[in-house]
Amino acid sequence: MHRRRHNLALLLGAMATSLLWPALDARAQESTEAPSSIIEEVANRDDRAKKESANQRPKLDRSRRRDGQYMVDDRGRRFRVAFPLYDRLSIEGNTGFSPLGEGRNPAQVGGRLRSDLSVSLDFSEDEVWWRMRHKLLDTSLARTGEAEAFRMQGTVLEARYLRHDLSTFIVVPAANDFRLPGNFDIALDYTLGRYDFTFGGGSLSSQRIDVVDLSFLMDFIRDESYRHRFAIGMASWYHATPGDLWQHEISPLTAGKILYGWDQKDGLFRFYTEAICGAALTVNTEVVDAPMDWGWRCRSLLEMEWTPLAISDAPLSIPLEVRADFPFEDRDAFDVRATLGIRWSLNLD
């Protein structure tokens, strides 16, 4: 009896083992496969997170595409769409020609280098703001029609200052002193060292040296950003014509100046024009004790610049400049010069 019970217990143990072994084997296999399935799940989760973050980046729609002076594409990359006109270093290739006047000549191919820097001073507590623009070392070089002759023109410094004041007034001294509101801003324009040389073949000759030009202006548009100007005021200058005996031309605030300028907010287009007319005193040193003669002269300037595209945030623009000089006493000396080119600029802001 005892042996029969022992055999029955062994039989039941064998049957239990055969029933439990597949489940244990499956659990062991599941435990060995778990790490790989977890890795795959984590990788899939990371892919989904990347796709979601990519979808959350700003796209080029009208409501979210602009970020200050930049735009953002659908991949989150920024590129510039607004460019400074008065903080840059520019290199230009151009064609200059004189269709009218004494210096009439065929087209001349040349190059130009210039730098523009601006400064702003904020005295908002006194309701006063200063805007100062400088053009430094503006130099152009062109081949003339003569063999081995080059013409170099440029300006050492050209500056335009505006004092924007919200409380400008005029005081009238009288028995009862009173003041009147002045609906204008004060502006100062000046140019130092504008020159014009021709060299080549071992010789150097100077056409003209404009030592200084100075203007005191009233700006009636009163644009705080200085992008829109309309100003009228007094002008003066001192110019010299080199030679064996120099000729000097002086206008001691006996001329008037009017100007208008407009710049697009994004810096993609610029327009500026000015005219100066007045009397000047001419001192001729050809004769000892030569009389000083008064004469009338008008000068004008037109500048336009359009930026159609930019390469790696560096704008590529098309500038046009036209200068005219008309001395009333010698109409044969009337001169018009125009320049059209392509300008590449490096932003300095």
Secondary structure, DSSP 8 states (H G I E B T S, - for coil): -HHHHHHHHHHHHHHHHHHHHHHHHHHHHHHHHHHHHHHHHHHHHHHHHHHHHHHHS--S-TTTSEETTEEE-TTS-EEE----SSSEEEEEEEEEEEEEETT-EEEEEEEEEEEEEEEEEEEGGGTEEEEEEEEEEEEEEEE-SSTT-EEEEEEEEEEEEEEEETT-EEEE-SSS-EEEE--SEEEEEEEEEEEEEEEETTEEEEEEEEEEEEEEEEESS--TTS-EEEEEEEEEEEEEE-SSS-EEEEEEEEEEEEEEEEE-TTSSEEEEEEEEEEEEEEEE-SSTT---EEEEEEEEEEEEEEEEEEETTEEEEEEEEEEEEEETT-GGG-EEEEEEEEEEEEE--
